[in-house]
Amino acid sequence: MRSDANIAGPMTDPVPGPRTESMGEDVSRETPPPMDDTPIGRAAQLAVEALGRAGEGLPRPEQTRVMVVANQKGGVGKTTTTVNLAASLALHGGRVLVIDLDPQGNASTALGIDHHAEVPSIYDVLIDSKPLAEVVQPVPDVEGLFCAPATIDLAGAEIELVSLVARESRLQRAIQAYEHPLDYILIDCPPSLGLLTVNALVAGQEVLIPIQCEYYALEGLGQLLRNVDLVRGHLNPALHVSTILLTMYDGRTRLASQVAEEVRTHFGDEVLRTSIPRSVRISEAPSYGQTVLTYDPGSSGALSYLEAAREIALKGVGVSYDATQAHIGAQSDPSMVEGMQ
């Protein structure tokens, strides 16, 4: 484990540079230099700041943290959260593997990984016991990030797994046999509670649940928590819900604040202080085969995922997270969200 000296320090002012004490009656003391006072200039400065913070590094866990990103509701940001948190952790200096267990293969697409039918994939690992190391590919543009892709073959894996020996623990065995050093493994689950998700829950130690800040946010969540309890009781005693992440947060709406308050009241310290705002950039990035961290590192989405990754890393080693030092701002400043989109 790294010493405290390697822990990333507080985020700096998102608009760095000298301040002018007096430039006339119409200019405030907090006005940045005129050359930077444009949307493009501010976005460039934010991008530099974001990438600078990403390179600071964070404490690495003593052993690999296997995190299952699950929620049987569709459209809550599971895949988006998986790939962007993974990229954030890698940019912070970690070695991270994304396992795409969703037959749609959206995580593979977002990471720029080829996953057509002939590509060795996680299907071959689960059904044919192919070593995980033979299907893992490095992610372009993000050093330290790797992906085990999903192909369309995975759509039939639920049925094929039924008749196989140790059908619930095949992914766990593959991960245990993987010899390359890793700090984090993030498993992107399909929007269901079938055998693929059960394999992920048996293989993981932590469950990360993205919850969208919209009506019916908690609907159906009870079934997922019951399944986690069942897997913990019968197959994986180490499994626990460690992290709740609020996604699609829009500070301009009362509903988002009410949902956030309800989730925090219900789950307490498991909820990250950082929320992920609604952002056009987050939605656009996968169409370019990128995460938002490389597509637009100065956007509100990129900054939020970087901060969420820092919070997850510090929680994992028992270091308290000081939210007052974080200059995300996007959760409470709607104008910032609009400007960065």
Rosetta blueprint (number, residue, H / E / L):
1 M L
2 R L
3 S L
4 D H
5 A H
6 N H
7 I L
8 A L
9 G L
10 P L
11 M L
12 T L
13 D L
14 P L
15 V L
16 P L
17 G L
18 P L
19 R L
20 T L
21 E L
22 S L
23 M L
24 G L
25 E L
26 D L
27 V L
28 S L
29 R L
30 E L
31 T L
32 P L
33 P L
34 P H
35 M H
36 D H
37 D L
38 T L
39 P H
40 I H
41 G H
42 R H
43 A H
44 A H
45 Q H
46 L H
47 A H
48 V H
49 E H
50 A H
51 L H
52 G H
53 R H
54 A H
55 G L
56 E L
57 G L
58 L L
59 P L
60 R L
61 P L
62 E L
63 Q L
64 T L
65 R E
66 V E
67 M E
68 V E
69 V E
70 A L
71 N L
72 Q L
73 K L
74 G L
75 G L
76 V L
77 G L
78 K H
79 T H
80 T H
81 T H
82 T H
83 V H
84 N H
85 L H
86 A H
87 A H
88 S H
89 L H
90 A H
91 L H
92 H L
93 G L
94 G L
95 R L
96 V E
97 L E
98 V E
99 I E
100 D E
101 L L
102 D L
103 P L
104 Q L
105 G L
106 N H
107 A H
108 S H
109 T H
110 A H
111 L L
112 G L
113 I L
114 D L
115 H L
116 H L
117 A L
118 E L
119 V L
120 P L
121 S L
122 I H
123 Y H
124 D H
125 V H
126 L H
127 I H
128 D H
129 S L
130 K L
131 P L
132 L H
133 A H
134 E H
135 V L
136 V L
137 Q E
138 P E
139 V L
140 P L
141 D L
142 V L
143 E L
144 G L
145 L E
146 F E
147 C E
148 A E
149 P L
150 A L
151 T L
152 I H
153 D H
154 L H
155 A H
156 G H
157 A H
158 E H
159 I H
160 E H
161 L H
162 V H
163 S L
164 L L
165 V L
166 A L
167 R L
168 E L
169 S L
170 R H
171 L H
172 Q H
173 R H
174 A H
175 I H
176 Q H
177 A L
178 Y L
179 E L
180 H L
181 P L
182 L L
183 D L
184 Y E
185 I E
186 L E
187 I E
188 D E
189 C L
190 P L
191 P L
192 S L
193 L L
194 G L
195 L H
196 L H
197 T H
198 V H
199 N H
200 A H
201 L H
202 V H
203 A H
204 G L
205 Q L
206 E E
207 V E
208 L E
209 I E
210 P E
211 I E
212 Q E
213 C L
214 E L
215 Y L
216 Y L
217 A L
218 L L
219 E L
220 G L
221 L H
222 G H
223 Q H
224 L H
225 L H
226 R H
227 N H
228 V H
229 D H
230 L H
231 V H
232 R H
233 G H
234 H H
235 L L
236 N L
237 P L
238 A L
239 L L
240 H E
241 V E
242 S E
243 T E
244 I E
245 L E
246 L E
247 T E
248 M L
249 Y E
250 D L
251 G L
252 R L
253 T L
254 R H
255 L H
256 A H
257 S H
258 Q H
259 V H
260 A H
261 E H
262 E H
263 V H
264 R H
265 T H
266 H H
267 F H
268 G H
269 D H
270 E H
271 V E
272 L L
273 R L
274 T L
275 S L
276 I L
277 P E
278 R L
279 S L
280 V H
281 R H
282 I H
283 S H
284 E H
285 A H
286 P H
287 S H
288 Y H
289 G L
290 Q L
291 T L
292 V H
293 L H
294 T H
295 Y H
296 D L
297 P L
298 G L
299 S L
300 S H
301 G H
302 A H
303 L H
304 S H
305 Y H
306 L H
307 E H
308 A H
309 A H
310 R H
311 E H
312 I H
313 A H
314 L H
315 K H
316 G H
317 V L
318 G L
319 V L
320 S L
321 Y L
322 D L
323 A H
324 T H
325 Q H
326 A L
327 H L
328 I L
329 G L
330 A L
331 Q L
332 S L
333 D L
334 P H
335 S H
336 M H
337 V H
338 E H
339 G H
340 M H
341 Q L
